[in-house]
Amino acid sequence: MSDSERAVGALDRAVGLEKAARAGSGWYARYLWIFAAGQLVLVPVSLLWHGPAAAVFFALANTLLVAGLSVYAARQRVVRRGFGLKHGLLIGCWATVFGLAVALGTTVFADDVAFAAVAALGCALPPALGAWSETRGTV
């Protein structure tokens, strides 16, 4: 076998690997869409419900969401280049918005349904934008 034939074979294997990686990398968009949908429930719960029952519900729902997504992510075979940076930025943006929403929602806008709805959409925005960019194949 000549050097050029070996090189062509190696390139064919690389192309096959890239196709497999791209085919298996859609999981992160699904992960982010589920996380965004969870915000539409969890943020209003954290801002509008009060008392021990609300705290237990929020803790259980949040634990189930995070644990389920973590198990789902851990079972994926493909993680594309730049995943850690992108995920860190998305979660950092979400954490900032969530922290502001909870701080404002418990002090300035206590029990305000309109604020809770806007805060839920605001908290869902970073993961939704990340999912949208993942489906478009951009970083």
C-alpha positions, -999 to +999 in steps of 0.1 A: +000+000+000+014+034-010+017+064+012-011+082-008-035+052-003-028+052+035-034+090+036-067+086+017-077+059+041-069+080+071-089+109+057-119+087+050-118+075+086-115+111+098-145+121+077-165+091+091-156+101+126-167+137+120-200+126+106-206+103+136-197+131+160-221+156+143-249+130+142-245+124+179-240+159+191-277+171+190-281+159+225-269+192+240-296+212+222-322+189+237-306+192+271-308+230+269-344+231+257-354+209+287-335+231+310-352+262+295-386+246+299-378+238+335-372+275+342-407+283+331-420+263+360-393+266+387-388+304+386-425+312+392-426+286+420-395+302+436-411+337+435-448+331+441-451+301+464-443+304+501-440+281+530-425+247+537-446+229+510-434+253+484-398+248+495-401+210+494-417+211+459-390+235+446-362+214+460-376+181+446-384+196+412-350+212+409-332+181+421-351+159+396-344+184+368-307+187+375-302+150+383-321+139+352-302+163+329-269+152+345-275+115+340-286+123+304-254+143+297-232+117+313-246+090+290-237+109+258-208+096+238-200+128+219-189+161+233-179+186+207-150+210+208-156+241+229-184+224+249-170+233+284-166+269+276-200+272+260-218+254+288-199+274+314-209+307+298-246+296+294-249+284+330-231+315+342-255+338+323-284+318+336-272+319+372-268+357+369-303+362+356-317+337+381-299+354+410-312+388+399-347+375+395-348+360+429-333+390+446-357+414+429-386+391+431-383+387+469-375+423+477-389+448+452-415+427+433-428+404+460-458+382+449-460+401+415-473+376+390-462+397+360-427+400+373-426+362+379-437+356+343-410+380+329-384+365+352-392+330+341-388+340+304-356+358+313-342+328+330-352+305+301-336+328+276-299+319+280-305+281+277-330+287+248-305+308+229-278+282+235-301+254+222-310+275+192-273+282+184-266+244+189-292+235+164-278+260+139-243+245+144-227+277+156-206+282+187 
